[in-house]
């Protein structure tokens, strides 16, 4: 089994939150991976040394100099009545709606969805904002969301 049923995901409540309702079709397109597959993806895309963004060391690409190009705020957009992602983030991630994206909370929690669905449900994803990283599966661009209400835009190294 590659994916968990969304209801079996330990953070599923963020996608059922009454303040940020999602349609059933959107919820069906949010696919958390099992812990073992999450670990594999984390090792492949993020780090083989650290299990959580707070533990990144100098050998992990998210800690390397030159990876993160710009920093901006996401909190004001999250708090607004609108559901739009910050414009700077959209400009950096010039992906088509069908791009498969991976959202990495930590080595045990990785979710796959489409860019279109992420844009519709990004506020739900960010109930946990302790350094998660968003990547496109076959893309270089990356975003890390930080607890201070900011995000960093960058590119994964080759």
C-alpha positions in Angstrom: 0.0 0.0 0.0 1.4 3.3 -1.1 -1.2 5.8 0.2 -3.2 6.1 3.4 -6.9 6.8 3.3 -7.1 10.5 4.2 -9.2 9.6 7.2 -6.4 7.4 8.5 -3.8 10.2 8.3 -2.8 11.4 11.7 -3.4 15.0 10.7 -6.6 14.4 8.7 -8.5 16.9 10.8 -6.8 19.8 9.0 -8.6 18.8 5.9 -12.0 18.5 7.7 -11.7 21.8 9.6 -15.1 23.6 9.6 -13.5 27.0 9.1 -11.8 25.9 5.9 -14.2 23.4 4.3 -13.0 21.3 1.3 -15.2 19.6 -1.3 -15.1 15.8 -1.4 -13.4 15.8 -4.7 -10.6 18.0 -3.3 -10.2 15.7 -0.3 -10.0 12.7 -2.6 -7.1 14.3 -4.4 -5.1 14.8 -1.2 -3.1 11.6 -0.9 -1.0 11.0 2.2 1.7 8.4 1.8 2.3 5.6 4.3 5.1 6.1 6.7 7.5 3.8 4.9 6.9 5.5 1.5 7.1 8.9 3.2 10.5 7.9 4.6 11.7 6.9 1.1 10.5 10.1 -0.5 12.0 12.2 2.3 15.3 10.5 1.8 15.1 10.9 -1.9 14.0 14.6 -2.1 14.9 16.2 1.3 17.4 14.6 3.6 19.1 11.3 4.4 20.4 12.7 7.7 17.5 14.7 9.3 14.0 13.6 10.0 12.4 17.0 10.5 13.0 20.5 9.1 14.1 21.7 12.6 17.0 19.2 12.4 18.5 20.2 9.1 22.3 20.3 9.2 24.9 21.7 6.9 24.8 18.7 4.5 21.1 19.0 3.9 20.2 21.0 0.8 17.6 23.2 2.5 20.4 24.5 4.8 22.9 25.2 2.0 23.8 28.8 1.1 22.2 30.0 -2.1 19.2 27.6 -2.1 16.7 30.1 -0.9 16.5 33.2 -3.1 13.7 35.2 -1.6 11.6 35.4 1.5 8.1 36.8 1.9 5.0 36.6 4.1 2.2 34.0 3.8 0.4 34.7 7.1 -1.6 37.8 5.9 -2.9 35.8 2.9 -3.7 32.9 5.2 -5.7 35.2 7.5 -7.6 36.9 4.7 -11.1 35.9 3.5 -9.6 35.2 0.1 -8.1 31.8 -0.7 -5.4 33.1 -3.0 -1.8 32.1 -2.5 0.7 35.0 -2.2 1.5 36.4 -5.6 5.3 36.0 -5.2 4.8 32.3 -4.5 2.6 31.9 -7.6 5.2 33.7 -9.8 8.0 31.4 -8.5 6.0 28.2 -8.9 4.9 28.7 -12.5 3.5 25.1 -12.7 0.5 23.9 -14.6 -2.4 22.7 -12.6 -1.7 19.0 -13.3 1.8 19.2 -11.8 2.2 16.5 -9.1 3.4 18.2 -5.9 4.8 16.7 -2.7 4.3 18.4 0.6 6.8 17.3 3.2 5.9 17.9 6.8 8.7 15.5 8.1 10.1 12.1 7.2 7.0 10.3 8.3 4.4 12.6 6.8 4.4 13.4 3.0 1.3 14.2 1.0 0.9 14.1 -2.8 -1.6 16.1 -4.7 -1.8 18.3 -7.8 -0.8 21.9 -8.0 -4.4 22.8 -8.6 -5.6 21.0 -5.5 -2.8 22.5 -3.4 -3.8 26.0 -4.5 -7.4 25.3 -3.4 -6.4 23.8 0.0 -3.1 25.5 0.9 -4.6 27.0 4.1 -5.5 23.6 5.4 -1.9 22.3 4.7 -0.5 25.2 6.7 -2.2 24.4 10.0 1.2 22.8 10.6 3.8 25.4 9.6 7.0 24.2 11.3 9.1 24.2 8.2 7.2 22.0 5.7 8.6 22.0 2.1 6.6 22.0 -1.1 8.1 20.6 -4.2 6.9 19.7 -7.7 7.9 16.1 -8.4 9.9 16.9 -11.5 10.6 20.5 -10.8 13.5 22.4 -9.3 11.5 25.1 -7.5 10.9 24.7 -3.8 9.1 26.6 -1.0 9.6 26.3 2.7 6.9 27.6 5.0 8.1 28.9 8.4 6.3 29.4 11.7 7.0 33.1 11.7 4.4 33.5 8.9 7.0 33.7 6.1 8.1 31.5 3.3 11.3 31.0 1.5 11.4 30.5 -2.3 14.3 28.7 -3.9 15.5 25.9 -6.1 16.7 22.4 -5.2 20.3 21.8 -6.2 21.0 19.2 -8.9 
